[in-house]
């Protein structure tokens, strides 16, 4: 057993003599530390305010008092049980006894990701309750869980993207040690744990940095949330260090196996290296020397340059990116919806799905009609398929619908089932959103718990947002949209685990488990070192994709993966079947020469490619 701690210049640091407190606030002439029931003026040291309190210890509460009397929590608080407006609490990061000394992570090509929200993943909505369910995910064939953001947010419920205390796991889920226990248990089951982090903005309630540290923001860059975080203006070095330390903190102190960086396209940074690359460099120079650590990006601009590999095949910045393009094509294909950004994928969704499977991005520099002709994306054919985390849905696409419906509640079940097989048997890194595996009946709706003034604005804004859609033109229709601040909206979004055992849901669960078993047995052994795109063809609502894979062992033959899928309204006749050993076939004939494909058929083969 061993303890881990990440040392940093921010926040409260425990040592033998007491606790050292450090706050960066260049514009503040005076800061007073409120420690338990005593007040202590801090020493100004350049832009820093510092004080060591002898006898202070873990469990002590503290806050900082500004010149106007406002008391604020530590922006680098490790624990804030009184929520974002309350005092911070000193913790002992070395107290938790880890049992995973032998854990070295898993290579990225083995990843099958499961995105989950701690508050709705279980009825209890806690770290401890989630930990009890990890065995079921490992048995299913999941190899990585991805937790939606945990940074302390206002109120008792939130998706997590309104966090304001970047180092404090939200206390509504449990203590820091209980989060560590979740990660420790996951590692014992062979599961990686990724954490979603938000470095592009702070939430609208509880962010006190504006009050005493305007240097943290750059008014020269505007965002939907106000002034951008200062990654490239005067004083940005300390701000950059704050987030670099945050990344390392989660990886070193909590033993996360990687991060998913939310919406990096909303990060304004004109310096070199970009903050994403600098975080990658810090990870490579630190924890990645001892174990596999991955950096997954969300990036609406489809920057392939953020996913390039070096001469050793290692990522220069992002290990992979969430592939919204593939999702959008599948959504149009399965549901027929063409509103909003789906219009960019509506002309031939089957062919666009094929392109996404083969090359990752669909938009690789061509104009987007939805974006009024603006060019979007960079060429992606040089990237390995594992540079793309692909999915049929995520919290975003489900929760940003008015009623939070999942794709299996909206789409043609035959086509959704076929798309799932294509996804799980492709060389991409597949991701399931919690409940996908058993076609959960519960929605995932947008929920929050803001103070009264902001709550009313958010509720009204949510309903106005959908006013442009035909289905919500009249006020009565908009009034049916769930109130994000109502507890009922949150409770309706909780998974019902008992559904897994009922007939319809168990059938889906069994299919997913079988597909993942086939993936791990036949495809994953050939993914390490794979480079470059696949080749695709599509006609008459049928797609063909083939990928050149790596040999399973030195001296063995290279392999070629063939995928054939039919999404047309009627069966297809006279279809030429791909060569190789059949590893999966549904809706295709047992006799390969018969060449008849049912609607929703998927046929996957693995061919040994012999020289000459």
C-alpha positions as CSV (number, residue, x, y, z in Angstrom):
1,X,0.0,0.0,0.0
2,X,1.2,3.5,-0.7
3,X,0.0,7.1,-0.5
4,X,0.1,9.7,-3.3
5,X,0.0,13.4,-3.2
6,X,0.4,16.1,-5.8
7,X,2.5,19.1,-4.6
8,X,1.5,22.5,-6.0
9,X,1.9,26.2,-5.1
10,X,-1.8,26.7,-4.7
11,X,-4.2,26.1,-1.9
12,X,-3.5,24.5,1.5
13,X,-0.4,22.3,2.0
14,X,0.0,20.2,5.1
15,X,3.4,19.6,6.7
16,X,4.7,18.7,10.1
17,X,4.5,22.2,11.6
18,X,1.0,23.0,10.4
19,X,-0.6,24.1,7.2
20,X,0.7,26.6,4.6
21,X,-2.0,28.6,2.8
22,X,-1.3,30.3,-0.6
23,X,-3.6,32.4,-2.7
24,X,-2.7,34.2,-6.0
25,X,-4.4,37.5,-6.1
26,X,-2.2,40.2,-7.6
27,X,-4.9,43.0,-7.5
28,X,-5.7,42.4,-3.8
29,X,-3.7,44.6,-1.4
30,X,-4.9,42.6,1.6
31,X,-6.3,39.1,2.2
32,X,-7.2,37.8,5.6
33,X,-7.3,34.1,6.3
34,X,-10.3,33.0,8.3
35,X,-9.1,29.8,10.0
36,X,-11.6,28.1,12.3
37,X,-12.7,31.0,14.5
38,X,-9.5,33.2,14.1
39,X,-8.5,35.8,11.6
40,X,-5.0,36.0,10.3
41,X,-3.7,38.7,7.9
42,X,-1.7,37.1,5.1
43,X,1.7,38.2,3.9
44,X,1.8,39.7,0.5
45,X,4.6,38.3,-1.7
46,X,4.4,39.7,-5.2
47,X,1.1,38.5,-6.6
48,X,0.8,35.9,-3.8
49,X,-0.7,36.0,-0.3
50,X,0.8,33.4,2.0
51,X,0.6,32.3,5.6
52,X,1.6,29.2,7.6
53,X,-0.6,28.5,10.6
54,X,1.2,26.3,13.2
55,X,-1.0,23.6,14.6
56,X,-3.5,23.8,11.7
57,X,-4.5,20.3,10.6
58,X,-6.7,18.3,8.2
59,X,-10.4,18.8,8.9
60,X,-10.0,22.5,9.7
61,X,-12.3,24.8,7.8
62,X,-10.9,28.0,6.3
63,X,-11.8,30.8,3.9
64,X,-10.3,34.1,2.6
65,X,-11.8,37.5,3.6
66,X,-11.5,40.2,1.0
67,X,-11.1,43.9,1.7
68,X,-14.9,44.5,1.4
69,X,-15.6,41.8,3.9
70,X,-16.6,39.1,1.4
71,X,-15.6,35.6,2.5
72,X,-14.6,33.3,-0.4
73,X,-13.5,29.7,-0.6
74,X,-10.1,28.6,-1.7
75,X,-10.1,28.4,-5.6
76,X,-7.7,25.4,-5.1
77,X,-9.8,23.8,-2.3
78,X,-9.5,20.1,-2.2
79,X,-12.8,19.7,-0.4
80,X,-15.8,22.1,0.1
81,X,-18.5,20.3,2.0
82,X,-20.5,23.5,2.5
83,X,-20.9,24.0,-1.3
84,X,-19.3,26.7,-3.4
85,X,-20.2,29.6,-1.2
86,X,-19.0,27.9,2.0
87,X,-15.6,27.5,3.6
88,X,-13.0,25.1,2.4
89,X,-11.6,22.2,4.4
90,X,-8.0,21.2,4.8
91,X,-7.5,17.5,3.7
92,X,-4.7,15.0,4.2
93,X,-4.0,13.7,0.7
94,X,-1.7,11.0,2.1
95,X,-4.3,9.5,4.4
96,X,-5.9,7.2,1.8
97,X,-4.2,3.8,1.5
98,X,-4.1,2.7,-2.1
99,X,-3.9,-1.0,-3.1
100,X,-3.1,-0.6,-6.8
101,X,0.7,-0.4,-6.8
102,X,0.9,-2.9,-9.6
103,X,-1.5,-0.9,-11.9
104,X,0.2,0.5,-15.0
105,X,-3.0,1.4,-16.9
106,X,-4.0,0.0,-20.2
107,X,-2.9,0.8,-23.7
108,X,-5.4,3.0,-25.6
109,X,-6.3,0.4,-28.2
110,X,-7.9,-1.7,-25.5
111,X,-10.3,1.1,-24.5
112,X,-14.0,0.6,-24.5
113,X,-15.3,3.7,-22.8
114,X,-18.5,4.1,-20.6
115,X,-19.5,7.6,-19.9
116,X,-21.4,8.1,-16.6
117,X,-22.8,10.8,-14.4
118,X,-22.2,10.0,-10.7
119,X,-25.5,11.5,-9.6
120,X,-27.7,9.6,-11.9
121,X,-25.7,6.4,-12.5
122,X,-27.3,4.9,-9.4
123,X,-30.3,5.6,-7.2
124,X,-28.0,6.8,-4.4
125,X,-26.0,9.0,-6.7
126,X,-22.7,8.7,-4.8
127,X,-19.1,7.5,-5.3
128,X,-19.7,4.6,-3.1
129,X,-22.8,3.4,-4.9
130,X,-21.1,3.8,-8.3
131,X,-18.2,1.7,-7.0
132,X,-20.6,-1.2,-6.2
133,X,-21.6,-1.3,-9.9
134,X,-18.2,-1.4,-11.5
135,X,-18.0,-5.2,-11.5
136,X,-21.1,-5.3,-13.8
137,X,-19.3,-3.0,-16.3
138,X,-16.1,-5.0,-16.3
139,X,-18.2,-8.2,-16.9
140,X,-19.9,-6.5,-19.8
141,X,-16.6,-5.8,-21.5
142,X,-16.0,-2.2,-20.6
143,X,-12.4,-1.3,-20.0
144,X,-12.6,2.4,-19.2
145,X,-15.2,4.5,-17.3
146,X,-15.4,8.2,-18.0
147,X,-16.8,10.4,-15.2
148,X,-18.7,13.5,-16.1
149,X,-17.1,16.6,-14.4
150,X,-16.7,16.5,-10.6
151,X,-15.4,20.0,-9.9
152,X,-17.6,21.5,-7.1
153,X,-20.7,23.1,-8.6
154,X,-23.5,25.1,-7.0
155,X,-26.3,23.2,-5.4
156,X,-26.9,19.5,-5.1
157,X,-27.3,18.5,-8.7
158,X,-25.6,19.5,-12.0
159,X,-24.2,17.9,-15.1
160,X,-20.8,19.2,-13.8
161,X,-20.1,21.7,-16.5
162,X,-20.9,24.6,-14.1
163,X,-18.0,23.8,-11.8
164,X,-16.2,26.6,-10.0
165,X,-13.8,24.8,-7.6
166,X,-11.5,22.8,-10.0
167,X,-9.7,20.8,-7.3
168,X,-12.7,19.8,-5.1
169,X,-14.8,16.8,-6.0
170,X,-18.4,17.8,-5.4
171,X,-19.4,16.9,-1.9
172,X,-22.9,15.8,-2.9
173,X,-21.2,12.7,-4.3
174,X,-19.0,11.9,-1.3
175,X,-15.6,12.7,0.1
176,X,-12.3,12.8,-1.8
177,X,-11.3,9.5,-0.1
178,X,-14.5,7.9,-1.4
179,X,-13.6,9.0,-4.9
180,X,-10.2,7.5,-4.5
181,X,-11.8,4.3,-3.3
182,X,-13.8,4.2,-6.5
183,X,-10.7,4.6,-8.7
184,X,-8.8,2.0,-6.6
185,X,-11.6,-0.5,-7.0
186,X,-11.9,0.2,-10.8
187,X,-8.2,-0.6,-11.1
188,X,-8.6,-3.9,-9.2
189,X,-11.2,-4.8,-11.9
190,X,-8.9,-3.8,-14.8
191,X,-10.9,-0.7,-15.5
192,X,-9.3,2.6,-16.5
193,X,-10.9,5.7,-15.1
194,X,-11.0,9.0,-17.1
195,X,-12.3,12.3,-15.8
196,X,-14.0,15.0,-17.8
197,X,-12.5,18.4,-17.0
198,X,-13.7,21.9,-18.0
199,X,-10.9,24.4,-18.7
200,X,-12.7,26.7,-21.1
201,X,-15.0,28.5,-18.5
202,X,-16.2,28.6,-14.9
203,X,-19.9,28.2,-14.0
204,X,-22.1,31.2,-13.6
205,X,-22.6,30.9,-9.8
206,X,-19.9,30.7,-7.1
207,X,-17.0,31.9,-9.2
208,X,-15.4,34.6,-6.9
209,X,-12.2,34.9,-8.9
210,X,-13.6,38.0,-10.7
211,X,-13.9,39.8,-7.3
212,X,-10.3,39.6,-6.3
213,X,-8.2,38.2,-9.2
214,X,-9.2,39.8,-12.5
215,X,-5.9,38.7,-13.8
216,X,-7.4,35.2,-14.1
217,X,-9.5,36.4,-17.1
218,X,-8.7,38.1,-20.5
219,X,-11.3,40.6,-21.5
220,X,-9.8,40.7,-24.9
221,X,-11.4,37.3,-25.6
222,X,-15.1,37.1,-25.2
223,X,-17.0,33.8,-24.7
224,X,-20.7,32.9,-24.0
225,X,-19.7,33.0,-20.3
226,X,-18.0,36.4,-20.4
227,X,-14.3,37.2,-20.5
228,X,-12.2,34.1,-21.4
229,X,-9.9,32.4,-19.0
230,X,-6.5,34.1,-19.4
231,X,-4.3,31.6,-21.1
232,X,-2.4,34.1,-23.3
233,X,-2.5,37.6,-21.7
234,X,-0.5,39.3,-19.0
235,X,-0.2,37.1,-15.9
236,X,-1.2,34.0,-17.9
237,X,1.8,32.0,-16.7
238,X,0.2,31.5,-13.3
239,X,-3.2,30.8,-14.8
240,X,-1.7,28.2,-17.1
241,X,0.1,26.6,-14.2
242,X,-3.2,26.5,-12.3
243,X,-4.7,24.2,-14.9
244,X,-1.6,22.2,-15.6
245,X,-1.4,21.5,-11.9
246,X,-5.1,20.6,-11.9
247,X,-4.5,18.0,-14.6
248,X,-1.6,16.5,-12.8
249,X,-3.5,16.6,-9.5
250,X,-6.3,14.4,-10.8
251,X,-3.9,12.0,-12.4
252,X,-1.3,11.8,-9.6
253,X,-3.4,12.3,-6.4
254,X,-6.5,10.4,-7.5
255,X,-4.8,8.0,-9.9
256,X,-7.0,8.8,-12.9
257,X,-5.9,7.2,-16.1
258,X,-6.6,10.2,-18.2
259,X,-8.7,13.3,-18.8
260,X,-11.4,14.2,-21.3
261,X,-11.0,18.0,-22.0
262,X,-14.3,19.6,-22.6
263,X,-14.7,21.9,-25.6
264,X,-11.1,22.9,-26.3
265,X,-12.4,25.0,-29.3
266,X,-13.7,27.4,-26.6
267,X,-10.3,27.8,-25.1
268,X,-8.7,31.1,-26.3
269,X,-5.0,30.6,-26.4
270,X,-2.7,32.2,-29.0
271,X,0.5,31.2,-27.4
272,X,2.8,28.3,-28.3
273,X,2.6,25.7,-27.1
274,X,-1.1,25.7,-26.8
275,X,-2.3,24.8,-23.3
276,X,-3.5,21.4,-24.5
277,X,0.0,20.6,-25.7
278,X,1.6,22.0,-22.5
279,X,-0.7,19.7,-20.4
280,X,0.4,16.8,-22.6
281,X,4.0,17.6,-22.1
282,X,3.6,17.8,-18.3
283,X,1.8,14.5,-18.3
284,X,4.5,12.9,-20.4
285,X,7.2,14.3,-18.2
286,X,5.5,13.1,-15.0
287,X,2.9,10.3,-14.5
288,X,3.1,8.9,-18.0
289,X,6.7,7.8,-17.4
290,X,5.3,5.0,-15.1
291,X,1.9,4.1,-16.6
292,X,-0.5,4.7,-19.5
293,X,-2.1,8.1,-19.3
294,X,-4.5,9.3,-22.0
295,X,-5.8,12.8,-23.0
296,X,-9.2,12.8,-24.9
297,X,-10.4,16.0,-26.5
298,X,-13.7,17.5,-27.4
299,X,-13.1,19.8,-30.3
300,X,-15.8,21.1,-32.6
301,X,-13.3,22.4,-35.1
302,X,-12.0,18.9,-36.0
303,X,-8.3,19.8,-35.7
304,X,-6.5,16.7,-36.8
305,X,-3.3,18.6,-35.9
306,X,-4.2,18.2,-32.2
307,X,-4.2,14.4,-32.7
308,X,-1.1,13.8,-34.7
309,X,1.5,11.1,-33.7
310,X,5.2,11.6,-33.4
311,X,7.9,9.3,-34.9
312,X,7.3,6.7,-32.2
313,X,3.5,6.7,-32.8
314,X,2.8,8.6,-29.6
315,X,0.3,11.5,-29.5
316,X,1.8,15.0,-29.6
317,X,-1.4,16.4,-27.8
318,X,-4.6,14.5,-27.8
319,X,-4.7,10.7,-27.7
320,X,-8.2,10.8,-29.2
321,X,-11.2,13.1,-29.9
322,X,-14.9,12.6,-29.4
323,X,-16.2,12.0,-32.9
324,X,-19.4,14.0,-33.2
325,X,-19.4,13.6,-36.9
326,X,-20.0,9.9,-36.8
327,X,-22.8,10.4,-34.2
328,X,-24.5,13.0,-36.4
329,X,-24.5,10.8,-39.4
330,X,-25.9,7.8,-37.4
331,X,-28.6,10.0,-35.8
332,X,-29.9,11.2,-39.2
333,X,-29.7,7.6,-40.5
334,X,-31.6,6.1,-37.6
335,X,-34.1,8.9,-36.8
336,X,-34.6,10.9,-40.0
337,X,-34.1,14.1,-38.1
338,X,-32.6,16.9,-40.1
339,X,-32.9,20.0,-37.9
340,X,-30.0,22.2,-36.8
341,X,-26.5,20.7,-37.3
342,X,-28.0,17.5,-38.5
343,X,-28.7,19.2,-41.9
344,X,-25.0,18.9,-42.7
345,X,-25.3,15.1,-42.7
346,X,-28.8,14.7,-44.3
347,X,-27.8,14.4,-48.0
348,X,-26.5,10.8,-47.8
349,X,-26.2,9.7,-44.1
350,X,-25.2,6.1,-45.0
351,X,-22.2,7.3,-47.1
352,X,-21.3,9.8,-44.4
353,X,-21.4,7.1,-41.8
354,X,-19.1,5.0,-44.0
355,X,-16.7,8.0,-44.4
356,X,-16.6,8.5,-40.6
357,X,-15.9,4.8,-40.0
358,X,-13.1,4.9,-42.5
359,X,-11.4,8.2,-41.9
360,X,-12.8,9.5,-38.6
361,X,-13.9,13.0,-39.4
362,X,-16.6,13.7,-42.0
363,X,-15.8,17.4,-42.2
364,X,-12.1,17.7,-43.1
365,X,-12.0,21.2,-44.5
366,X,-15.1,21.4,-46.6
367,X,-17.8,24.1,-46.1
368,X,-20.6,23.5,-43.6
369,X,-24.0,24.7,-44.6
370,X,-25.1,24.8,-41.0
371,X,-22.2,27.2,-40.4
372,X,-23.2,29.4,-43.3
373,X,-20.5,28.0,-45.6
374,X,-17.6,28.2,-43.1
375,X,-14.9,25.6,-43.7
376,X,-14.7,23.1,-40.9
377,X,-12.1,20.5,-40.0
378,X,-8.7,19.3,-41.2
379,X,-7.8,16.1,-43.2
380,X,-7.9,13.1,-40.9
381,X,-7.0,10.1,-43.1
382,X,-3.4,10.0,-41.7
383,X,-4.7,9.4,-38.2
384,X,-5.2,5.9,-36.7
385,X,-8.8,4.9,-36.1
386,X,-8.0,4.9,-32.3
387,X,-7.7,8.7,-32.5
388,X,-11.5,8.7,-32.6
389,X,-13.8,8.0,-29.7
390,X,-17.1,7.2,-31.5
391,X,-20.6,6.7,-30.1
392,X,-24.3,6.5,-30.9
393,X,-25.0,9.1,-28.2
394,X,-23.5,11.0,-25.3
395,X,-24.8,13.2,-22.4
396,X,-24.7,16.1,-24.9
397,X,-26.9,14.7,-27.7
398,X,-29.3,13.2,-25.2
399,X,-29.5,15.9,-22.6
400,X,-29.6,18.8,-25.0
401,X,-32.9,17.5,-26.5
402,X,-36.0,19.2,-24.9
403,X,-37.0,15.9,-23.2
404,X,-33.7,14.1,-23.0
405,X,-34.7,11.1,-25.2
406,X,-32.1,8.5,-26.1
407,X,-31.5,7.3,-29.6
408,X,-33.1,3.9,-29.0
409,X,-36.3,5.7,-28.1
410,X,-36.3,7.9,-31.2
411,X,-34.7,5.8,-34.0
412,X,-35.6,2.8,-36.1
413,X,-34.7,-0.2,-33.8
414,X,-33.3,-2.2,-36.7
415,X,-31.0,0.6,-37.9
416,X,-29.9,1.5,-34.3
417,X,-29.0,-2.1,-33.7
418,X,-27.0,-2.3,-36.9
419,X,-25.2,0.9,-36.2
420,X,-24.3,-0.4,-32.7
421,X,-22.7,-3.5,-34.3
422,X,-20.8,-1.4,-36.8
423,X,-19.5,0.8,-33.9
424,X,-18.4,-1.9,-31.6
425,X,-16.7,-4.0,-34.3
426,X,-14.8,-1.0,-35.9
427,X,-11.2,-0.1,-35.0
428,X,-12.4,3.1,-33.4
429,X,-12.5,3.4,-29.6
430,X,-16.2,2.9,-28.9
431,X,-18.0,4.7,-26.1
432,X,-21.4,3.9,-24.6
433,X,-23.4,6.4,-22.6
434,X,-24.6,4.9,-19.3
435,X,-27.7,2.8,-20.0
436,X,-26.9,2.3,-23.7
437,X,-26.0,-1.3,-23.0
438,X,-29.5,-2.2,-21.9
439,X,-31.5,0.4,-23.8
440,X,-32.5,2.3,-20.7
441,X,-36.0,3.6,-20.7
442,X,-35.1,6.7,-18.6
443,X,-34.2,10.0,-20.3
444,X,-31.2,12.1,-19.5
445,X,-32.4,15.6,-19.1
446,X,-30.7,18.9,-18.4
447,X,-30.7,19.6,-14.7
448,X,-29.1,22.0,-12.3
449,X,-29.7,23.6,-8.8
450,X,-28.9,27.3,-9.1
451,X,-29.9,30.1,-6.7
452,X,-33.4,31.6,-7.2
453,X,-32.5,34.5,-9.6
454,X,-30.3,32.4,-11.9
455,X,-32.7,29.4,-11.7
456,X,-35.5,31.4,-13.2
457,X,-33.3,32.8,-16.0
458,X,-32.0,29.3,-16.8
459,X,-35.5,27.8,-16.9
460,X,-36.8,30.6,-19.2
461,X,-33.7,30.4,-21.4
462,X,-34.0,26.7,-21.8
463,X,-37.6,27.0,-23.0
464,X,-36.8,30.0,-25.3
465,X,-33.9,28.0,-26.8
466,X,-36.4,25.5,-28.3
467,X,-38.7,28.2,-29.6
468,X,-37.1,28.1,-33.0
469,X,-38.2,24.4,-33.5
470,X,-41.6,23.8,-35.1
471,X,-42.6,21.4,-32.3
472,X,-42.2,24.2,-29.7
473,X,-43.7,27.2,-31.5
474,X,-46.5,27.7,-29.1
475,X,-46.1,28.6,-25.5
476,X,-48.1,25.6,-24.2
477,X,-45.6,23.2,-25.9
478,X,-42.6,25.0,-24.5
479,X,-44.2,24.9,-21.0
480,X,-44.0,21.0,-21.2
481,X,-40.2,21.2,-21.4
482,X,-38.9,20.0,-17.9
483,X,-37.7,22.7,-15.6
484,X,-33.9,22.2,-15.2
485,X,-34.0,23.3,-11.6
486,X,-36.8,21.0,-10.5
487,X,-35.6,18.0,-8.5
488,X,-38.1,15.8,-10.5
489,X,-36.1,16.5,-13.6
490,X,-32.9,15.1,-11.9
491,X,-34.7,12.1,-10.4
492,X,-36.3,11.2,-13.8
493,X,-32.8,10.9,-15.2
494,X,-31.6,8.2,-12.8
495,X,-30.9,4.8,-14.3
496,X,-33.2,2.0,-13.3
497,X,-30.8,-0.9,-12.8
498,X,-33.6,-3.4,-12.4
499,X,-34.4,-3.0,-16.1
500,X,-31.3,-4.9,-17.0
501,X,-33.0,-8.1,-16.0
502,X,-36.2,-7.7,-17.9
503,X,-36.7,-9.5,-21.2
504,X,-36.4,-6.6,-23.7
505,X,-33.5,-4.9,-21.9
506,X,-31.6,-8.1,-21.2
507,X,-31.7,-8.9,-24.9
508,X,-29.9,-5.7,-25.7
509,X,-27.5,-6.2,-22.8
510,X,-26.6,-9.7,-24.1
511,X,-26.0,-8.4,-27.6
512,X,-23.7,-5.7,-26.5
513,X,-21.8,-8.1,-24.3
514,X,-21.4,-10.6,-27.2
515,X,-20.2,-7.8,-29.6
516,X,-17.6,-6.6,-27.0
517,X,-16.4,-10.2,-26.5
518,X,-15.9,-10.5,-30.3
519,X,-14.1,-7.1,-30.3
520,X,-11.7,-8.1,-27.6
521,X,-11.1,-11.5,-29.1
522,X,-10.7,-10.8,-32.8
523,X,-10.0,-7.0,-33.3
524,X,-8.2,-5.5,-30.3
525,X,-5.1,-7.9,-30.7
526,X,-4.5,-6.3,-34.2
527,X,-4.9,-2.6,-33.3
528,X,-1.5,-1.7,-31.6
529,X,0.6,0.3,-34.1
530,X,-2.2,0.6,-36.6
531,X,-1.7,3.7,-38.7
532,X,-3.9,5.4,-41.3
533,X,-7.4,5.3,-42.5
534,X,-9.6,2.6,-44.0
535,X,-11.2,2.5,-47.4
536,X,-14.9,2.8,-48.0
537,X,-17.6,2.5,-50.6
538,X,-21.3,3.1,-50.4
539,X,-24.2,2.7,-52.8
540,X,-27.9,2.0,-52.5
541,X,-27.9,2.5,-48.7
542,X,-25.1,-0.1,-48.3
543,X,-21.7,0.6,-46.9
544,X,-18.4,-1.3,-47.2
545,X,-15.4,-0.4,-45.2
546,X,-12.0,-2.2,-44.9
547,X,-9.1,-1.5,-42.6
548,X,-5.6,-2.9,-42.7
549,X,-4.7,-4.1,-39.2
550,X,-1.5,-5.2,-37.6
551,X,-0.3,-8.8,-37.2
552,X,-1.2,-10.3,-33.9
553,X,2.4,-11.5,-33.3
554,X,5.8,-11.0,-34.9
555,X,6.0,-13.1,-38.1
556,X,2.3,-13.5,-38.5
557,X,0.3,-12.2,-41.5
558,X,-1.1,-8.7,-41.5
559,X,-4.9,-8.7,-41.3
560,X,-7.7,-6.9,-43.1
561,X,-11.0,-6.1,-41.4
562,X,-14.0,-6.0,-43.7
563,X,-17.4,-4.5,-42.7
564,X,-20.5,-4.7,-44.8
565,X,-23.8,-3.2,-43.6
566,X,-27.1,-2.6,-45.3
567,X,-29.4,0.3,-44.2
568,X,-31.9,0.3,-47.1
569,X,-35.6,-0.1,-46.8
570,X,-35.8,-3.4,-48.6
571,X,-33.5,-6.4,-48.7
572,X,-30.5,-6.2,-51.1
573,X,-29.9,-9.0,-53.6
574,X,-26.8,-10.2,-55.4
575,X,-24.4,-8.7,-53.0
576,X,-20.8,-9.7,-53.3
577,X,-19.7,-10.8,-49.8
578,X,-16.2,-9.8,-48.4
579,X,-13.4,-12.3,-48.1
580,X,-12.0,-13.7,-44.9
581,X,-13.2,-15.5,-41.7
582,X,-16.6,-14.4,-40.6
583,X,-16.4,-13.0,-37.1
584,X,-20.0,-11.6,-37.0
585,X,-23.0,-11.9,-39.3
586,X,-26.5,-10.8,-38.7
587,X,-29.1,-10.6,-41.5
588,X,-26.7,-12.0,-44.0
589,X,-26.8,-15.5,-45.5
590,X,-24.9,-18.4,-44.0
591,X,-23.9,-19.3,-47.7
592,X,-21.6,-16.4,-48.6
593,X,-22.4,-16.9,-52.3
594,X,-26.1,-16.3,-51.8
595,X,-25.5,-12.5,-51.5
596,X,-28.8,-11.5,-50.0
597,X,-28.8,-8.9,-47.1
598,X,-31.8,-8.2,-44.9
599,X,-32.5,-4.6,-43.9
600,X,-30.1,-3.8,-41.0
601,X,-27.7,-6.6,-41.9
602,X,-24.1,-6.4,-40.7
603,X,-21.4,-8.8,-41.9
604,X,-17.8,-8.5,-40.6
605,X,-14.9,-10.7,-41.7
606,X,-11.2,-10.8,-40.8
607,X,-8.9,-11.7,-43.7
608,X,-5.2,-12.7,-43.5
609,X,-3.3,-10.7,-46.1
610,X,-0.5,-12.8,-47.5
611,X,2.5,-11.2,-49.2
612,X,2.6,-11.5,-53.0
